[in-house]
Amino acid sequence: MKKTILAVSLLLAAHQAQASDSFNSEASHVVGTALIAGAVTAVANEFSPENRFLIGFGTTVAGGILYEVAVDKRISLLDVGADILGAAIGAYVTDGYILRPVVQHDTGSNETKVGLFSRMRF
């Protein structure tokens, strides 16, 4: 239930990010897209933990571009750039610092890589 409330809140917040090519507009694009990418990355962790960063980043960027085309009927490169930056930040922080890192086995050198485990309650 808490994840659903978080997802709905993020979607409602993203609707408020209207473009006017000012610093505040682009900052809102970066922050909004980072939050959405973080949420998508967290959901992707349930289905494909190895690819959660790529899923979170790619889905968010594709959604941002589709939103630009559907609502504005044009693509603003400044908005797309801000979306890419925000998606990269949100997916990277969620993947690397919020979610438990994936244990990876390197077959070439017989090494096992383990990360830290941290837990946050919402």
N, C-alpha and C positions, 0 to 999 in steps of 0.2 A: 504494500500500500504506500509506504514511504517513497519507494522508487517511482511509483506512478505520479504521486504528487510532485516530486522533483521534476519529472519529465514534463508534466503539464506546465509547471511554473517556468521552466526553461523555454518552452515553446511560446508561451505568452510574452516572456521577456524578449524573445527574438523578434516578435512582431513589432515591438517598439523601436527597433533599430532601423530607422528610416534614413536614407542617404541624402546628403546635401553637399558632399565633398569637402566638408570642414574637418578640422582636427577632432572635434567632439564626435562627429558622425563616424569617422573611421575608427576612433577609439572604442566606440560602442560596438562596431562591427567586430573588432578584435576580441573584446571581452565576451560578447554574446556568442561568437563562434567558438571561443575557447571553452565556454561552459557547455555548449552543445556537443562539441567534440569529446569532452570529458565524459559526458553522459553516454554517448554512443560507444566510446571505448569501454566503459564499464559494462554496458550491455553485451558488447562483443566478447568480453571476457568469459561470459557464460557459454558461448557457442564455439569460439575458436580462440583459446588463450594465446596460441603462438602468433596469430595474425591480428591481435586486437588493435595495435597501433595503426596498421594499414587500413583496417576496416573503419576505425573511428575517424582517421584523417580523410580517407577517400570519400566516405559517405557524407561527411560534413561539407567538404569542398564541393562535391557534386550537388548537394542540396542548396548550397549558397549560389552556385551558378544557375541552377534551375529557378531559384527564387528571383534572381535578377532578371532573367528572361521572361518569366511568367508575370511578374508584377510591373517591372519598369519597361518591358518591351525592348530593352537594350542591355548591353553588358558594359558596366563601368569597370575599367581595369583597376582603378583605385579601390573600389569595393571588393573586387575579386582578390586583389593582393592582400587586403586587410583580412578577408575571409581565410585565405591560405595561411597567413601568419597566425591568426587566432586558432585555426584548426591544428596547426603544427604544435603550438604551445599547449593547447588543451589535451591533445592526444598524448604528447610526450610526458607531460607532468602526471597525467592519470596513469599511463602505462608504467612509467618508471618509478614513481614515488607514492602513489596512492594504492594501486593494486599490488598484489603479491607478485614479484617477478617470477617468471617461468624458469624452472630448472632445465638447463640445456646440457646435453651430453655431446662433447666434441669427439667424434670418432677418430679423427686424424691424430690427435695427441693423447687420447685416453684421459681427458680431463672432464670433470664435472663442474659446471659453473652454477653457483647458488647465490641468490640475492637475499636481501633483508625482507622480513615480513613485518608489515605494520597494519594496524586495523583502526578504522575510524567508524564510529557509530553516528548515524544520522537520526 
